[in-house]
Amino acid sequence: MIDAIYHRMALDVAGRSMELLRKRHAYITANIANADTPGYKAKRFSFEKELQDVVYGTDELPLYVTHPMHIPSAPATLEDVKGRVDRVMFPVRNDENSVDIDKEMALLAENQLKYNAIAQAYSMQIGKLKYAITGR
């Protein structure tokens, strides 16, 4: 019975997603904070492709890593999903700042919605598990 309602992988993915969404939140708020800094280049944090590759696998051939200093082709576990940071190089203004405050605010709202949805799903899974254990 407990296996039917307890999806360990789903909880692990949700937890890791929430951690990475918090990290993205920090990058977005840093961009907003530096909106008036001349020469500042906005940063974008992405992790969805890496996470998808871990959960569903990848179509690429795996590389065989023979030395700890070799770079693996794709993350093998959820903990290996670190995300990547890209800089927005196209300046929006004459002072070479690439922060578009309207876009950043929209990204912040989108990120918050994703975080809230995952947190709610996580909470529901924990609630089901609690119900299975206690019966209430």
Residue pairs with C-beta under 8 A, 6 or more apart in sequence:
1 132
2 129
2 132
5 125
5 128
5 129
5 132
6 125
6 128
6 129
6 132
7 125
9 55
10 125
11 122
11 125
11 126
12 78
13 51
13 55
13 78
14 118
14 121
14 122
14 125
15 122
16 51
16 78
16 79
16 81
17 51
17 114
17 118
18 115
18 118
18 119
18 122
20 45
20 47
20 51
20 81
20 83
21 111
21 114
21 115
21 118
22 115
23 45
23 47
23 83
24 45
24 46
24 47
24 83
24 111
25 108
25 111
25 112
25 115
27 43
27 44
27 45
27 85
28 45
28 104
28 107
28 108
28 111
29 108
30 43
31 42
31 43
31 99
31 104
32 99
32 101
32 104
32 105
32 108
34 40
34 42
34 97
34 99
35 97
35 99
35 101
35 104
36 97
37 97
38 95
38 96
38 97
39 95
39 96
39 97
40 97
40 98
40 99
41 87
41 88
41 89
41 97
41 98
42 87
42 88
42 98
42 99
42 100
42 104
43 85
43 86
43 87
43 88
44 85
44 86
44 87
44 88
45 83
45 84
45 85
46 83
46 84
46 86
47 81
47 82
47 83
47 84
50 74
50 75
50 81
50 82
50 83
50 84
51 78
51 81
53 74
53 75
54 74
54 75
54 76
54 77
54 78
54 80
54 81
58 74
60 73
60 74
62 73
62 74
63 70
63 72
63 73
65 72
72 80
75 81
75 82
87 98
88 98
88 99
89 98
90 98
91 97
91 98
92 98
92 99
92 100
